[in-house]
Amino acid sequence: MPVELRHEFRGKRDSPAVVFTGSLGTDLTMWLPQTEALGPHFCTLRYDIRGHGASEVPPGPYSMAELGSDLMALLDRLGIERASLCGLSIGGMVSQWVAAHAPDRVERLVLCCTSAQLGPRESWLERAATVRSEGVDAVADAVLGRWFTPPFAQAHPDVIERMRAMLIATPREGYAGCCEAIAAMDLTGDLPSISAPTLVVSAAEDPSIPPEHGRRIAELIPGARFELVEHAAHIASIEQADEITALIRGFLSE
């Protein structure tokens, strides 16, 4: 069953719609640099995936089909028949699932720092078990160490503290349930069926999902374009906000 999702609009409702789906352990504020920049030209929709931020937290495990169905139910509720999708990390996984299973709903597709299959399965199940028993605090340092490059973290301690607060505020059941969705995910067989024009963006210094994952996605989606962003780790939408925004805006405007 789809769940209630916190969401926020920016821009004119009669403009082309773009939906932003965030990373594991974040809320809708992670896309603020992009939605502020795109707002004058697009109707942007940010939302918290199930189990995150202020969205509903059903018991896990979750599946990618459930996360994708949540998004389609939200679009139905808001009367959005067709939109471009932009997702980072698990947000990109959700976006891939929707583009493959509901192609008539997707105008264009932007996939950032994401994968179609992200093993090993056991490590995700171990992380889920740790978070359920000890809370997100137990993995926070390791996660933050992969989100940003060391030079960025040293130069922007305020950003690191804000992102840490966002991460540890994530409900443990929501975080764990999404870990289990990633553990069970294999979207590689779906990718050749995606018909939406697609931009795949990877970060050169992303230890969580290295660029070879993005290149593989771009190889499997017909006509997809691949871009590599330098000097960024996993949350490239914040570390290299201007470059990511320019890539998204340029692609959506083609």
C-alpha positions in Angstrom: 0.0 0.0 0.0 1.3 3.5 -0.9 2.0 5.7 2.1 1.6 9.4 2.9 4.6 11.3 1.7 5.6 14.8 2.8 6.2 16.9 -0.3 6.8 20.5 -1.4 6.2 22.4 -4.7 8.1 25.2 -6.1 7.4 27.2 -9.3 4.3 27.5 -11.5 2.0 24.5 -11.5 1.5 24.9 -15.3 5.2 24.6 -16.0 6.9 21.3 -16.9 7.0 19.1 -13.8 10.3 17.8 -12.3 10.3 15.3 -9.4 13.4 15.1 -7.1 13.9 12.0 -5.0 16.7 11.9 -2.4 19.4 9.7 -1.0 19.1 7.2 1.8 19.2 9.0 5.1 18.2 12.4 3.8 15.0 14.4 3.5 13.6 16.7 0.8 15.9 19.6 1.8 18.9 17.9 0.1 17.6 19.1 -3.3 17.1 22.8 -2.2 20.0 24.1 -4.4 18.5 22.6 -7.5 14.8 23.5 -6.8 15.6 27.1 -6.0 17.5 27.4 -9.3 14.9 25.6 -11.5 11.8 27.1 -9.8 11.4 30.0 -12.3 11.3 27.6 -15.3 9.9 24.4 -13.9 7.3 23.1 -11.4 9.6 21.2 -9.0 8.3 18.6 -6.6 10.5 17.3 -3.7 9.4 14.7 -1.3 10.5 12.4 1.6 10.6 8.8 0.6 8.8 6.4 2.9 10.4 6.0 6.3 12.3 9.3 5.9 11.8 12.9 7.0 8.2 13.6 7.8 6.7 10.8 5.6 4.9 7.8 7.0 7.1 5.1 8.5 5.5 1.6 7.8 7.3 -1.5 9.1 10.0 -2.8 6.8 11.4 -4.4 4.8 10.5 -2.2 1.8 11.0 -3.0 -1.9 11.8 -0.8 -4.8 8.4 -1.6 -6.2 6.8 -0.1 -3.1 9.0 3.0 -3.2 8.2 3.5 -6.9 4.5 2.9 -6.3 4.6 5.5 -3.5 5.8 8.1 -6.0 3.2 7.2 -8.7 0.5 7.4 -6.0 1.7 10.9 -5.1 1.7 12.0 -8.7 -1.9 10.7 -9.1 -2.9 12.5 -5.9 -1.5 15.8 -7.2 -2.9 15.4 -10.7 0.5 15.1 -12.4 0.1 12.8 -15.4 3.7 13.1 -16.7 6.9 14.4 -15.2 10.7 14.4 -15.5 12.4 12.4 -12.7 15.6 13.3 -11.0 17.0 11.0 -8.3 20.2 10.5 -6.4 21.4 7.2 -4.9 18.2 5.3 -3.8 16.3 8.2 -5.4 17.9 7.2 -8.7 16.9 3.6 -8.1 13.3 4.6 -7.5 13.4 6.7 -10.6 14.7 3.8 -12.7 11.9 1.6 -11.5 9.2 4.1 -12.3 10.7 4.8 -15.8 10.8 1.1 -16.6 7.4 0.2 -15.1 5.4 3.3 -16.0 7.1 4.8 -19.1 4.0 6.9 -20.0 4.5 8.9 -16.8 8.1 9.9 -17.4 9.2 12.7 -19.7 12.9 12.7 -19.0 15.2 10.9 -16.5 18.2 12.2 -14.6 20.1 9.6 -12.5 22.7 10.9 -10.1 25.3 8.8 -8.2 23.2 5.7 -8.4 23.2 2.0 -9.4 21.0 -0.6 -10.9 22.4 -3.3 -8.6 24.4 -2.5 -5.4 25.8 -5.4 -3.6 26.9 -7.1 -1.6 23.5 -8.0 -0.3 24.8 -9.1 3.1 26.3 -5.8 3.9 23.0 -4.0 3.4 21.2 -6.5 5.6 23.9 -6.1 8.3 23.5 -2.3 8.1 19.7 -2.7 8.5 20.1 -4.9 11.5 22.6 -2.5 13.1 20.3 0.5 12.6 17.3 -1.3 14.0 19.1 -2.3 17.1 21.3 0.7 17.7 19.8 3.6 15.7 21.2 5.6 12.7 23.8 7.1 15.0 25.7 3.8 14.9 26.4 4.2 11.1 26.4 8.0 10.9 30.2 8.6 10.9 30.8 6.0 8.2 28.0 7.3 6.0 29.1 11.0 6.3 32.6 10.0 5.4 31.3 8.7 2.1 29.0 11.6 1.3 31.6 14.3 0.8 35.3 14.6 -0.1 37.6 15.4 2.8 38.5 18.9 1.4 34.8 19.8 1.2 34.1 18.5 4.7 37.0 20.5 6.1 35.9 23.7 4.3 32.2 23.4 5.1 31.7 22.2 8.7 28.3 23.8 8.8 27.1 21.7 5.9 28.5 18.5 7.5 26.6 19.3 10.8 23.4 20.0 8.9 23.6 16.8 7.0 24.5 14.8 10.1 21.4 16.2 11.9 19.3 15.2 8.9 20.8 11.7 8.8 20.4 10.9 12.5 16.9 12.2 12.5 15.9 9.5 10.0 13.6 6.9 11.7 15.6 3.7 12.2 12.8 1.6 10.7 12.7 3.7 7.6 16.4 3.6 7.1 16.6 -0.1 7.7 13.6 -0.8 5.5 15.3 1.1 2.6 18.6 -0.8 3.2 16.6 -4.0 2.7 15.1 -2.6 -0.6 18.6 -1.9 -1.9 19.7 -5.4 -0.8 17.0 -7.1 -2.9 17.3 -4.7 -5.9 18.4 -5.8 -9.4 17.1 -3.3 -12.0 19.6 -4.3 -14.7 17.1 -6.3 -16.7 14.7 -3.3 -16.7 17.1 -0.8 -18.1 16.9 -1.7 -21.8 13.1 -1.1 -21.7 13.5 2.6 -20.5 12.4 4.9 -23.3 12.7 8.3 -21.7 15.7 10.4 -22.7 18.2 9.8 -19.9 21.1 11.6 -18.4 23.3 9.6 -16.0 25.7 11.6 -13.7 28.4 10.1 -11.5 30.9 11.7 -9.1 34.5 10.9 -9.7 35.3 10.5 -6.0 32.1 8.7 -4.9 33.1 5.7 -2.7 29.5 4.6 -2.1 28.6 4.2 -5.8 31.7 4.5 -8.0 31.4 5.8 -11.6 31.4 2.4 -13.1 27.8 1.9 -11.8 26.7 5.0 -13.7 28.5 4.0 -16.9 26.8 0.6 -16.8 23.4 2.2 -16.5 24.2 4.5 -19.4 25.3 1.5 -21.5 22.0 -0.4 -20.8 19.5 2.5 -21.3 19.1 3.1 -25.0 20.5 6.5 -26.0 21.5 7.5 -22.5 24.2 10.1 -21.9 26.9 9.8 -19.2 28.6 12.7 -17.4 31.3 12.6 -14.8 31.5 15.3 -12.2 35.0 15.9 -10.7 35.8 16.8 -7.1 32.7 15.3 -5.6 31.7 12.3 -3.5 28.3 10.8 -3.1 26.1 13.8 -2.4 27.3 15.6 -5.5 24.1 17.7 -5.7 25.4 19.6 -2.7 29.2 19.4 -3.1 29.1 20.5 -6.7 25.6 22.1 -6.6 26.2 24.6 -9.5 27.6 21.9 -11.9 24.8 19.4 -11.1 22.2 22.1 -11.5 23.6 23.2 -14.8 23.6 19.6 -16.1 20.0 19.1 -15.0 18.8 22.4 -16.3 20.5 21.9 -19.7 19.2 18.4 -20.1 15.6 19.2 -19.2 15.6 22.2 -21.5 16.8 20.2 -24.6 
